[in-house]
Amino acid sequence: MGGGLIDAAAALQELTGEPILDTLGQQYRYHPHIFLAPPWPDIYVQDAERRHDMATLPALGKFVRLQRTYPALGYAVSLLPKVGVAQRADFVLDTLAGR
């Protein structure tokens, strides 16, 4: 899962209790269909950019938060399947094409 404005605002709102998603979530819109990648320990690799192991990452909490946040802001959400890269790309394209 990458970071983005909505992701960061959801985390900040959770930490501070300030309702910043009410404004930011409506002012800065993404495509109406969001694809979320669930935490996938089987393919996670530590490297220079990913210095933490999967167990110490807040990935599951972030994932759960975003599963609530995006629908609450009016987005359609699809979970990316845990399949190969080409199959995931096909899934995204097929979903966006309405197939």
Jmol script that loads the backbone (N, CA, C; Angstrom):
load data "model"
ATOM      1  N   MET A   1       0.838  -1.163   0.000  1.00  0.00           N
ATOM      2  CA  MET A   1       0.000   0.000   0.000  1.00  0.00           C
ATOM      3  C   MET A   1       0.882   1.224   0.000  1.00  0.00           C
ATOM      4  N   GLY A   2       0.653   2.075  -0.915  1.00  0.00           N
ATOM      5  CA  GLY A   2       1.402   3.303  -0.957  1.00  0.00           C
ATOM      6  C   GLY A   2       0.740   4.378  -0.122  1.00  0.00           C
ATOM      7  N   GLY A   3       1.421   5.468   0.031  1.00  0.00           N
ATOM      8  CA  GLY A   3       0.860   6.576   0.768  1.00  0.00           C
ATOM      9  C   GLY A   3       0.186   7.536  -0.179  1.00  0.00           C
ATOM     10  N   GLY A   4      -0.735   8.259   0.340  1.00  0.00           N
ATOM     11  CA  GLY A   4      -1.427   9.275  -0.424  1.00  0.00           C
ATOM     12  C   GLY A   4      -2.079  10.240   0.547  1.00  0.00           C
ATOM     13  N   LEU A   5      -2.698  11.275   0.023  1.00  0.00           N
ATOM     14  CA  LEU A   5      -3.315  12.293   0.853  1.00  0.00           C
ATOM     15  C   LEU A   5      -4.395  11.701   1.752  1.00  0.00           C
ATOM     16  N   ILE A   6      -5.281  10.900   1.202  1.00  0.00           N
ATOM     17  CA  ILE A   6      -6.363  10.315   1.993  1.00  0.00           C
ATOM     18  C   ILE A   6      -5.792   9.375   3.053  1.00  0.00           C
ATOM     19  N   ASP A   7      -4.802   8.580   2.666  1.00  0.00           N
ATOM     20  CA  ASP A   7      -4.163   7.664   3.608  1.00  0.00           C
ATOM     21  C   ASP A   7      -3.571   8.436   4.797  1.00  0.00           C
ATOM     22  N   ALA A   8      -2.829   9.485   4.485  1.00  0.00           N
ATOM     23  CA  ALA A   8      -2.178  10.279   5.533  1.00  0.00           C
ATOM     24  C   ALA A   8      -3.210  11.000   6.387  1.00  0.00           C
ATOM     25  N   ALA A   9      -4.242  11.549   5.755  1.00  0.00           N
ATOM     26  CA  ALA A   9      -5.285  12.259   6.508  1.00  0.00           C
ATOM     27  C   ALA A   9      -6.037  11.304   7.420  1.00  0.00           C
ATOM     28  N   ALA A  10      -6.308  10.087   6.956  1.00  0.00           N
ATOM     29  CA  ALA A  10      -6.997   9.089   7.787  1.00  0.00           C
ATOM     30  C   ALA A  10      -6.151   8.740   9.006  1.00  0.00           C
ATOM     31  N   ALA A  11      -4.852   8.580   8.814  1.00  0.00           N
ATOM     32  CA  ALA A  11      -3.960   8.270   9.936  1.00  0.00           C
ATOM     33  C   ALA A  11      -3.892   9.439  10.914  1.00  0.00           C
ATOM     34  N   LEU A  12      -3.779  10.652  10.390  1.00  0.00           N
ATOM     35  CA  LEU A  12      -3.713  11.829  11.253  1.00  0.00           C
ATOM     36  C   LEU A  12      -5.019  12.007  12.024  1.00  0.00           C
ATOM     37  N   GLN A  13      -6.136  11.796  11.353  1.00  0.00           N
ATOM     38  CA  GLN A  13      -7.430  11.907  12.020  1.00  0.00           C
ATOM     39  C   GLN A  13      -7.555  10.877  13.141  1.00  0.00           C
ATOM     40  N   GLU A  14      -7.082   9.676  12.883  1.00  0.00           N
ATOM     41  CA  GLU A  14      -7.136   8.642  13.909  1.00  0.00           C
ATOM     42  C   GLU A  14      -6.272   9.006  15.113  1.00  0.00           C
ATOM     43  N   LEU A  15      -5.110   9.605  14.856  1.00  0.00           N
ATOM     44  CA  LEU A  15      -4.204   9.983  15.941  1.00  0.00           C
ATOM     45  C   LEU A  15      -4.692  11.182  16.750  1.00  0.00           C
ATOM     46  N   THR A  16      -5.266  12.178  16.045  1.00  0.00           N
ATOM     47  CA  THR A  16      -5.604  13.433  16.702  1.00  0.00           C
ATOM     48  C   THR A  16      -7.085  13.588  17.027  1.00  0.00           C
ATOM     49  N   GLY A  17      -7.929  12.855  16.336  1.00  0.00           N
ATOM     50  CA  GLY A  17      -9.367  13.024  16.520  1.00  0.00           C
ATOM     51  C   GLY A  17      -9.938  14.199  15.747  1.00  0.00           C
ATOM     52  N   GLU A  18      -9.088  14.950  15.064  1.00  0.00           N
ATOM     53  CA  GLU A  18      -9.554  16.082  14.258  1.00  0.00           C
ATOM     54  C   GLU A  18     -10.218  15.564  12.981  1.00  0.00           C
ATOM     55  N   PRO A  19     -11.399  16.071  12.636  1.00  0.00           N
ATOM     56  CA  PRO A  19     -12.132  15.563  11.465  1.00  0.00           C
ATOM     57  C   PRO A  19     -11.627  16.140  10.141  1.00  0.00           C
ATOM     58  N   ILE A  20     -10.364  15.918   9.826  1.00  0.00           N
ATOM     59  CA  ILE A  20      -9.793  16.510   8.608  1.00  0.00           C
ATOM     60  C   ILE A  20     -10.237  15.801   7.335  1.00  0.00           C
ATOM     61  N   LEU A  21     -10.696  14.564   7.451  1.00  0.00           N
ATOM     62  CA  LEU A  21     -11.160  13.857   6.253  1.00  0.00           C
ATOM     63  C   LEU A  21     -12.425  14.470   5.686  1.00  0.00           C
ATOM     64  N   ASP A  22     -13.231  15.098   6.530  1.00  0.00           N
ATOM     65  CA  ASP A  22     -14.458  15.731   6.047  1.00  0.00           C
ATOM     66  C   ASP A  22     -14.145  16.736   4.952  1.00  0.00           C
ATOM     67  N   THR A  23     -13.100  17.511   5.138  1.00  0.00           N
ATOM     68  CA  THR A  23     -12.723  18.523   4.155  1.00  0.00           C
ATOM     69  C   THR A  23     -11.827  17.948   3.065  1.00  0.00           C
ATOM     70  N   LEU A  24     -10.710  17.380   3.460  1.00  0.00           N
ATOM     71  CA  LEU A  24      -9.735  16.891   2.481  1.00  0.00           C
ATOM     72  C   LEU A  24     -10.307  15.781   1.609  1.00  0.00           C
ATOM     73  N   GLY A  25     -11.090  14.887   2.216  1.00  0.00           N
ATOM     74  CA  GLY A  25     -11.626  13.748   1.480  1.00  0.00           C
ATOM     75  C   GLY A  25     -12.583  14.130   0.374  1.00  0.00           C
ATOM     76  N   GLN A  26     -13.218  15.283   0.509  1.00  0.00           N
ATOM     77  CA  GLN A  26     -14.129  15.745  -0.538  1.00  0.00           C
ATOM     78  C   GLN A  26     -13.457  16.726  -1.496  1.00  0.00           C
ATOM     79  N   GLN A  27     -12.497  17.470  -0.998  1.00  0.00           N
ATOM     80  CA  GLN A  27     -11.822  18.471  -1.823  1.00  0.00           C
ATOM     81  C   GLN A  27     -10.843  17.846  -2.814  1.00  0.00           C
ATOM     82  N   TYR A  28     -10.135  16.804  -2.378  1.00  0.00           N
ATOM     83  CA  TYR A  28      -9.120  16.178  -3.216  1.00  0.00           C
ATOM     84  C   TYR A  28      -9.561  14.751  -3.529  1.00  0.00           C
ATOM     85  N   ARG A  29     -10.188  14.572  -4.680  1.00  0.00           N
ATOM     86  CA  ARG A  29     -10.764  13.282  -5.039  1.00  0.00           C
ATOM     87  C   ARG A  29      -9.823  12.485  -5.934  1.00  0.00           C
ATOM     88  N   TYR A  30      -9.853  11.166  -5.747  1.00  0.00           N
ATOM     89  CA  TYR A  30      -9.157  10.231  -6.621  1.00  0.00           C
ATOM     90  C   TYR A  30     -10.176   9.674  -7.618  1.00  0.00           C
ATOM     91  N   HIS A  31      -9.736   8.762  -8.452  1.00  0.00           N
ATOM     92  CA  HIS A  31     -10.672   8.020  -9.299  1.00  0.00           C
ATOM     93  C   HIS A  31     -11.718   7.403  -8.384  1.00  0.00           C
ATOM     94  N   PRO A  32     -12.971   7.295  -8.820  1.00  0.00           N
ATOM     95  CA  PRO A  32     -14.019   6.786  -7.925  1.00  0.00           C
ATOM     96  C   PRO A  32     -13.879   5.320  -7.523  1.00  0.00           C
ATOM     97  N   HIS A  33     -12.996   4.592  -8.186  1.00  0.00           N
ATOM     98  CA  HIS A  33     -12.786   3.184  -7.836  1.00  0.00           C
ATOM     99  C   HIS A  33     -11.367   3.023  -7.305  1.00  0.00           C
ATOM    100  N   ILE A  34     -11.254   2.565  -6.073  1.00  0.00           N
ATOM    101  CA  ILE A  34      -9.969   2.405  -5.398  1.00  0.00           C
ATOM    102  C   ILE A  34      -9.623   0.918  -5.324  1.00  0.00           C
ATOM    103  N   PHE A  35      -8.363   0.600  -5.528  1.00  0.00           N
ATOM    104  CA  PHE A  35      -7.877  -0.772  -5.383  1.00  0.00           C
ATOM    105  C   PHE A  35      -6.944  -0.806  -4.177  1.00  0.00           C
ATOM    106  N   LEU A  36      -7.258  -1.676  -3.235  1.00  0.00           N
ATOM    107  CA  LEU A  36      -6.412  -1.835  -2.050  1.00  0.00           C
ATOM    108  C   LEU A  36      -5.676  -3.158  -2.129  1.00  0.00           C
ATOM    109  N   ALA A  37      -4.413  -3.113  -1.767  1.00  0.00           N
ATOM    110  CA  ALA A  37      -3.606  -4.329  -1.694  1.00  0.00           C
ATOM    111  C   ALA A  37      -3.541  -4.762  -0.241  1.00  0.00           C
ATOM    112  N   PRO A  38      -4.106  -5.915   0.087  1.00  0.00           N
ATOM    113  CA  PRO A  38      -4.035  -6.375   1.472  1.00  0.00           C
ATOM    114  C   PRO A  38      -2.604  -6.749   1.846  1.00  0.00           C
ATOM    115  N   PRO A  39      -2.275  -6.687   3.129  1.00  0.00           N
ATOM    116  CA  PRO A  39      -0.948  -7.135   3.553  1.00  0.00           C
ATOM    117  C   PRO A  39      -0.705  -8.570   3.068  1.00  0.00           C
ATOM    118  N   TRP A  40       0.454  -8.805   2.524  1.00  0.00           N
ATOM    119  CA  TRP A  40       0.754 -10.100   1.919  1.00  0.00           C
ATOM    120  C   TRP A  40       2.145 -10.529   2.352  1.00  0.00           C
ATOM    121  N   PRO A  41       2.257 -11.146   3.521  1.00  0.00           N
ATOM    122  CA  PRO A  41       3.578 -11.518   4.052  1.00  0.00           C
ATOM    123  C   PRO A  41       4.385 -12.421   3.123  1.00  0.00           C
ATOM    124  N   ASP A  42       3.731 -13.232   2.314  1.00  0.00           N
ATOM    125  CA  ASP A  42       4.448 -14.167   1.442  1.00  0.00           C
ATOM    126  C   ASP A  42       5.334 -13.481   0.409  1.00  0.00           C
ATOM    127  N   ILE A  43       5.005 -12.244   0.037  1.00  0.00           N
ATOM    128  CA  ILE A  43       5.805 -11.572  -0.990  1.00  0.00           C
ATOM    129  C   ILE A  43       6.579 -10.376  -0.445  1.00  0.00           C
ATOM    130  N   TYR A  44       6.431 -10.107   0.850  1.00  0.00           N
ATOM    131  CA  TYR A  44       7.129  -8.966   1.440  1.00  0.00           C
ATOM    132  C   TYR A  44       8.618  -9.268   1.554  1.00  0.00           C
ATOM    133  N   VAL A  45       9.424  -8.307   1.132  1.00  0.00           N
ATOM    134  CA  VAL A  45      10.875  -8.458   1.187  1.00  0.00           C
ATOM    135  C   VAL A  45      11.464  -7.214   1.841  1.00  0.00           C
ATOM    136  N   GLN A  46      12.349  -7.424   2.796  1.00  0.00           N
ATOM    137  CA  GLN A  46      13.075  -6.303   3.371  1.00  0.00           C
ATOM    138  C   GLN A  46      14.182  -5.906   2.406  1.00  0.00           C
ATOM    139  N   ASP A  47      14.367  -4.600   2.232  1.00  0.00           N
ATOM    140  CA  ASP A  47      15.450  -4.090   1.407  1.00  0.00           C
ATOM    141  C   ASP A  47      15.806  -2.699   1.911  1.00  0.00           C
ATOM    142  N   ALA A  48      16.569  -1.952   1.144  1.00  0.00           N
ATOM    143  CA  ALA A  48      17.022  -0.638   1.597  1.00  0.00           C
ATOM    144  C   ALA A  48      15.855   0.316   1.864  1.00  0.00           C
ATOM    145  N   GLU A  49      14.772   0.205   1.098  1.00  0.00           N
ATOM    146  CA  GLU A  49      13.616   1.070   1.284  1.00  0.00           C
ATOM    147  C   GLU A  49      12.660   0.533   2.339  1.00  0.00           C
ATOM    148  N   ARG A  50      12.630  -0.769   2.511  1.00  0.00           N
ATOM    149  CA  ARG A  50      11.740  -1.417   3.479  1.00  0.00           C
ATOM    150  C   ARG A  50      12.608  -2.002   4.587  1.00  0.00           C
ATOM    151  N   ARG A  51      12.927  -1.181   5.567  1.00  0.00           N
ATOM    152  CA  ARG A  51      13.872  -1.585   6.604  1.00  0.00           C
ATOM    153  C   ARG A  51      13.234  -2.385   7.736  1.00  0.00           C
ATOM    154  N   HIS A  52      11.918  -2.407   7.804  1.00  0.00           N
ATOM    155  CA  HIS A  52      11.233  -3.112   8.885  1.00  0.00           C
ATOM    156  C   HIS A  52      10.752  -4.475   8.403  1.00  0.00           C
ATOM    157  N   ASP A  53      10.722  -5.428   9.331  1.00  0.00           N
ATOM    158  CA  ASP A  53      10.150  -6.711   8.934  1.00  0.00           C
ATOM    159  C   ASP A  53       8.630  -6.611   8.987  1.00  0.00           C
ATOM    160  N   MET A  54       7.957  -7.563   8.384  1.00  0.00           N
ATOM    161  CA  MET A  54       6.503  -7.520   8.262  1.00  0.00           C
ATOM    162  C   MET A  54       5.820  -7.473   9.632  1.00  0.00           C
ATOM    163  N   ALA A  55       6.400  -8.118  10.625  1.00  0.00           N
ATOM    164  CA  ALA A  55       5.780  -8.176  11.945  1.00  0.00           C
ATOM    165  C   ALA A  55       5.748  -6.820  12.636  1.00  0.00           C
ATOM    166  N   THR A  56       6.690  -5.934  12.320  1.00  0.00           N
ATOM    167  CA  THR A  56       6.731  -4.639  12.997  1.00  0.00           C
ATOM    168  C   THR A  56       6.026  -3.545  12.204  1.00  0.00           C
ATOM    169  N   LEU A  57       5.541  -3.863  11.049  1.00  0.00           N
ATOM    170  CA  LEU A  57       4.852  -2.873  10.230  1.00  0.00           C
ATOM    171  C   LEU A  57       3.408  -2.696  10.684  1.00  0.00           C
ATOM    172  N   PRO A  58       2.899  -1.483  10.593  1.00  0.00           N
ATOM    173  CA  PRO A  58       1.498  -1.258  10.939  1.00  0.00           C
ATOM    174  C   PRO A  58       0.564  -1.543   9.759  1.00  0.00           C
ATOM    175  N   ALA A  59       0.976  -2.434   8.874  1.00  0.00           N
ATOM    176  CA  ALA A  59       0.243  -2.666   7.633  1.00  0.00           C
ATOM    177  C   ALA A  59      -1.195  -3.114   7.858  1.00  0.00           C
ATOM    178  N   LEU A  60      -1.419  -4.031   8.770  1.00  0.00           N
ATOM    179  CA  LEU A  60      -2.778  -4.533   8.970  1.00  0.00           C
ATOM    180  C   LEU A  60      -3.689  -3.435   9.489  1.00  0.00           C
ATOM    181  N   GLY A  61      -3.221  -2.662  10.458  1.00  0.00           N
ATOM    182  CA  GLY A  61      -4.032  -1.560  10.983  1.00  0.00           C
ATOM    183  C   GLY A  61      -4.339  -0.524   9.920  1.00  0.00           C
ATOM    184  N   LYS A  62      -3.347  -0.196   9.112  1.00  0.00           N
ATOM    185  CA  LYS A  62      -3.541   0.767   8.023  1.00  0.00           C
ATOM    186  C   LYS A  62      -4.540   0.213   7.014  1.00  0.00           C
ATOM    187  N   PHE A  63      -4.402  -1.043   6.685  1.00  0.00           N
ATOM    188  CA  PHE A  63      -5.304  -1.680   5.727  1.00  0.00           C
ATOM    189  C   PHE A  63      -6.745  -1.641   6.231  1.00  0.00           C
ATOM    190  N   VAL A  64      -6.953  -2.004   7.482  1.00  0.00           N
ATOM    191  CA  VAL A  64      -8.300  -1.999   8.072  1.00  0.00           C
ATOM    192  C   VAL A  64      -8.868  -0.581   8.070  1.00  0.00           C
ATOM    193  N   ARG A  65      -8.040   0.394   8.442  1.00  0.00           N
ATOM    194  CA  ARG A  65      -8.480   1.798   8.452  1.00  0.00           C
ATOM    195  C   ARG A  65      -8.908   2.242   7.057  1.00  0.00           C
ATOM    196  N   LEU A  66      -8.114   1.897   6.044  1.00  0.00           N
ATOM    197  CA  LEU A  66      -8.446   2.322   4.684  1.00  0.00           C
ATOM    198  C   LEU A  66      -9.667   1.601   4.138  1.00  0.00           C
ATOM    199  N   GLN A  67      -9.903   0.373   4.579  1.00  0.00           N
ATOM    200  CA  GLN A  67     -11.118  -0.344   4.176  1.00  0.00           C
ATOM    201  C   GLN A  67     -12.364   0.369   4.696  1.00  0.00           C
ATOM    202  N   ARG A  68     -12.248   1.079   5.795  1.00  0.00           N
ATOM    203  CA  ARG A  68     -13.376   1.870   6.322  1.00  0.00           C
ATOM    204  C   ARG A  68     -13.431   3.246   5.668  1.00  0.00           C
ATOM    205  N   THR A  69     -12.257   3.856   5.501  1.00  0.00           N
ATOM    206  CA  THR A  69     -12.186   5.252   5.077  1.00  0.00           C
ATOM    207  C   THR A  69     -12.695   5.466   3.662  1.00  0.00           C
ATOM    208  N   TYR A  70     -12.186   4.704   2.704  1.00  0.00           N
ATOM    209  CA  TYR A  70     -12.555   4.963   1.310  1.00  0.00           C
ATOM    210  C   TYR A  70     -14.049   4.799   1.046  1.00  0.00           C
ATOM    211  N   PRO A  71     -14.709   3.739   1.514  1.00  0.00           N
ATOM    212  CA  PRO A  71     -16.157   3.661   1.300  1.00  0.00           C
ATOM    213  C   PRO A  71     -16.915   4.809   1.991  1.00  0.00           C
ATOM    214  N   ALA A  72     -16.446   5.232   3.161  1.00  0.00           N
ATOM    215  CA  ALA A  72     -17.100   6.336   3.864  1.00  0.00           C
ATOM    216  C   ALA A  72     -17.004   7.640   3.073  1.00  0.00           C
ATOM    217  N   LEU A  73     -15.993   7.746   2.220  1.00  0.00           N
ATOM    218  CA  LEU A  73     -15.828   8.929   1.372  1.00  0.00           C
ATOM    219  C   LEU A  73     -16.498   8.758   0.010  1.00  0.00           C
ATOM    220  N   GLY A  74     -17.197   7.655  -0.184  1.00  0.00           N
ATOM    221  CA  GLY A  74     -17.952   7.449  -1.419  1.00  0.00           C
ATOM    222  C   GLY A  74     -17.218   6.714  -2.522  1.00  0.00           C
ATOM    223  N   TYR A  75     -16.103   6.093  -2.215  1.00  0.00           N
ATOM    224  CA  TYR A  75     -15.355   5.347  -3.217  1.00  0.00           C
ATOM    225  C   TYR A  75     -15.826   3.898  -3.279  1.00  0.00           C
ATOM    226  N   ALA A  76     -15.786   3.323  -4.474  1.00  0.00           N
ATOM    227  CA  ALA A  76     -15.938   1.880  -4.629  1.00  0.00           C
ATOM    228  C   ALA A  76     -14.558   1.278  -4.386  1.00  0.00           C
ATOM    229  N   VAL A  77     -14.511   0.183  -3.634  1.00  0.00           N
ATOM    230  CA  VAL A  77     -13.230  -0.415  -3.276  1.00  0.00           C
ATOM    231  C   VAL A  77     -13.190  -1.865  -3.720  1.00  0.00           C
ATOM    232  N   SER A  78     -12.096  -2.234  -4.381  1.00  0.00           N
ATOM    233  CA  SER A  78     -11.830  -3.633  -4.722  1.00  0.00           C
ATOM    234  C   SER A  78     -10.513  -4.034  -4.087  1.00  0.00           C
ATOM    235  N   LEU A  79     -10.489  -5.238  -3.550  1.00  0.00           N
ATOM    236  CA  LEU A  79      -9.241  -5.775  -3.008  1.00  0.00           C
ATOM    237  C   LEU A  79      -8.483  -6.469  -4.120  1.00  0.00           C
ATOM    238  N   LEU A  80      -7.198  -6.158  -4.229  1.00  0.00           N
ATOM    239  CA  LEU A  80      -6.380  -6.831  -5.232  1.00  0.00           C
ATOM    240  C   LEU A  80      -6.193  -8.285  -4.810  1.00  0.00           C
ATOM    241  N   PRO A  81      -6.371  -9.202  -5.747  1.00  0.00           N
ATOM    242  CA  PRO A  81      -6.186 -10.611  -5.403  1.00  0.00           C
ATOM    243  C   PRO A  81      -4.705 -10.930  -5.201  1.00  0.00           C
ATOM    244  N   LYS A  82      -4.454 -11.937  -4.405  1.00  0.00           N
ATOM    245  CA  LYS A  82      -3.083 -12.377  -4.141  1.00  0.00           C
ATOM    246  C   LYS A  82      -2.669 -13.368  -5.222  1.00  0.00           C
ATOM    247  N   VAL A  83      -2.393 -12.801  -6.392  1.00  0.00           N
ATOM    248  CA  VAL A  83      -1.978 -13.569  -7.570  1.00  0.00           C
ATOM    249  C   VAL A  83      -0.781 -12.858  -8.188  1.00  0.00           C
ATOM    250  N   GLY A  84      -0.261 -13.375  -9.264  1.00  0.00           N
ATOM    251  CA  GLY A  84       0.886 -12.779  -9.932  1.00  0.00           C
ATOM    252  C   GLY A  84       0.605 -11.375 -10.451  1.00  0.00           C
ATOM    253  N   VAL A  85       1.675 -10.657 -10.773  1.00  0.00           N
ATOM    254  CA  VAL A  85       1.583  -9.270 -11.219  1.00  0.00           C
ATOM    255  C   VAL A  85       0.685  -9.132 -12.446  1.00  0.00           C
ATOM    256  N   ALA A  86       0.879  -9.968 -13.455  1.00  0.00           N
ATOM    257  CA  ALA A  86       0.080  -9.872 -14.677  1.00  0.00           C
ATOM    258  C   ALA A  86      -1.400 -10.111 -14.381  1.00  0.00           C
ATOM    259  N   GLN A  87      -1.687 -11.056 -13.508  1.00  0.00           N
ATOM    260  CA  GLN A  87      -3.082 -11.335 -13.161  1.00  0.00           C
ATOM    261  C   GLN A  87      -3.697 -10.176 -12.373  1.00  0.00           C
ATOM    262  N   ARG A  88      -2.908  -9.551 -11.514  1.00  0.00           N
ATOM    263  CA  ARG A  88      -3.412  -8.386 -10.786  1.00  0.00           C
ATOM    264  C   ARG A  88      -3.686  -7.232 -11.745  1.00  0.00           C
ATOM    265  N   ALA A  89      -2.787  -7.028 -12.710  1.00  0.00           N
ATOM    266  CA  ALA A  89      -2.999  -5.970 -13.702  1.00  0.00           C
ATOM    267  C   ALA A  89      -4.267  -6.246 -14.506  1.00  0.00           C
ATOM    268  N   ASP A  90      -4.456  -7.492 -14.923  1.00  0.00           N
ATOM    269  CA  ASP A  90      -5.678  -7.864 -15.645  1.00  0.00           C
ATOM    270  C   ASP A  90      -6.911  -7.619 -14.789  1.00  0.00           C
ATOM    271  N   PHE A  91      -6.828  -7.934 -13.502  1.00  0.00           N
ATOM    272  CA  PHE A  91      -7.943  -7.717 -12.588  1.00  0.00           C
ATOM    273  C   PHE A  91      -8.319  -6.236 -12.549  1.00  0.00           C
ATOM    274  N   VAL A  92      -7.323  -5.362 -12.432  1.00  0.00           N
ATOM    275  CA  VAL A  92      -7.580  -3.920 -12.391  1.00  0.00           C
ATOM    276  C   VAL A  92      -8.231  -3.460 -13.696  1.00  0.00           C
ATOM    277  N   LEU A  93      -7.641  -3.859 -14.812  1.00  0.00           N
ATOM    278  CA  LEU A  93      -8.180  -3.430 -16.109  1.00  0.00           C
ATOM    279  C   LEU A  93      -9.588  -3.976 -16.345  1.00  0.00           C
ATOM    280  N   ASP A  94      -9.804  -5.231 -16.005  1.00  0.00           N
ATOM    281  CA  ASP A  94     -11.134  -5.833 -16.174  1.00  0.00           C
ATOM    282  C   ASP A  94     -12.165  -5.147 -15.276  1.00  0.00           C
ATOM    283  N   THR A  95     -11.773  -4.859 -14.050  1.00  0.00           N
ATOM    284  CA  THR A  95     -12.694  -4.185 -13.115  1.00  0.00           C
ATOM    285  C   THR A  95     -13.064  -2.802 -13.615  1.00  0.00           C
ATOM    286  N   LEU A  96     -12.080  -2.051 -14.062  1.00  0.00           N
ATOM    287  CA  LEU A  96     -12.350  -0.708 -14.569  1.00  0.00           C
ATOM    288  C   LEU A  96     -13.167  -0.719 -15.862  1.00  0.00           C
ATOM    289  N   ALA A  97     -13.021  -1.793 -16.632  1.00  0.00           N
ATOM    290  CA  ALA A  97     -13.796  -1.922 -17.866  1.00  0.00           C
ATOM    291  C   ALA A  97     -15.195  -2.477 -17.619  1.00  0.00           C
ATOM    292  N   GLY A  98     -15.479  -2.823 -16.357  1.00  0.00           N
ATOM    293  CA  GLY A  98     -16.806  -3.337 -16.019  1.00  0.00           C
ATOM    294  C   GLY A  98     -17.019  -4.801 -16.366  1.00  0.00           C
ATOM    295  N   ARG A  99     -15.909  -5.551 -16.490  1.00  0.00           N
ATOM    296  CA  ARG A  99     -16.032  -6.975 -16.805  1.00  0.00           C
ATOM    297  C   ARG A  99     -15.932  -7.823 -15.582  1.00  0.00           C
TER     298      ARG A  99
END
end "model"
wireframe off; spacefill off
backbone 0.3
color backbone group
